[in-house]
Amino acid sequence: MNKVFILIFFLQGCSSLKRSMVYGGLAGGMMGGIAGNVLSPNPESRTPNIAVWGSVGALIGAGLGYYFFNDDPENQDLPNMILPSNQKELTLEGKLQNTIIIPKDSRKYQIERGPIPEHLKGKVKNPFVIEHVIPERVEEFKNGKTITIEAHKAWEVSFE
């Protein structure tokens, strides 16, 4: 019964590539070692079987941890919509192009805040919400595809 709890501990989800590979390797090594022990034909070959099949299981587990971490869409970088002029954006077809979106109209609203303690007065900046109206635009690609992005609003929080 304790082995089941240990196995469940090693099959937990991970938040980094390194942890995914380490836990995958540990789980695979443990399962390979158990298989080498159980399937050993005689007591003399038990230790080498555990070492060999544990190593093979660890390599397979680490490889699967790497594959499934990189296959998850949440672990992939997404391109930004609004970029400074010195950066480049990857479009849908993978070509590099400068994309700068200039708002058609912007409005600034001050956010009301509650009372500030005396020791923080003059140190805390005033919060503002800036509402940008982004105009409609059309993205054309070399292969003839076209994407139309409708006009929309974007909000920015600024402390001045």
Rosetta blueprint (number, residue, H / E / L):
1 M L
2 N H
3 K H
4 V H
5 F H
6 I H
7 L H
8 I H
9 F H
10 F H
11 L L
12 Q L
13 G L
14 C L
15 S L
16 S L
17 L H
18 K H
19 R H
20 S H
21 M H
22 V H
23 Y H
24 G H
25 G H
26 L H
27 A H
28 G H
29 G H
30 M H
31 M H
32 G H
33 G H
34 I H
35 A H
36 G H
37 N H
38 V H
39 L L
40 S L
41 P L
42 N L
43 P H
44 E H
45 S H
46 R H
47 T H
48 P H
49 N H
50 I H
51 A H
52 V H
53 W H
54 G H
55 S H
56 V H
57 G H
58 A H
59 L H
60 I H
61 G H
62 A H
63 G H
64 L H
65 G H
66 Y H
67 Y H
68 F H
69 F H
70 N H
71 D H
72 D L
73 P H
74 E H
75 N H
76 Q L
77 D L
78 L L
79 P L
80 N L
81 M L
82 I L
83 L L
84 P L
85 S L
86 N L
87 Q L
88 K L
89 E E
90 L E
91 T L
92 L L
93 E L
94 G L
95 K L
96 L E
97 Q E
98 N L
99 T L
100 I L
101 I L
102 I L
103 P L
104 K L
105 D E
106 S E
107 R E
108 K E
109 Y E
110 Q E
111 I L
112 E L
113 R L
114 G L
115 P L
116 I L
117 P L
118 E H
119 H H
120 L H
121 K L
122 G L
123 K L
124 V L
125 K L
126 N L
127 P E
128 F E
129 V E
130 I E
131 E E
132 H E
133 V E
134 I E
135 P L
136 E L
137 R E
138 V E
139 E E
140 E E
141 F L
142 K L
143 N L
144 G L
145 K L
146 T E
147 I E
148 T E
149 I E
150 E L
151 A L
152 H E
153 K E
154 A E
155 W E
156 E E
157 V E
158 S E
159 F E
160 E L
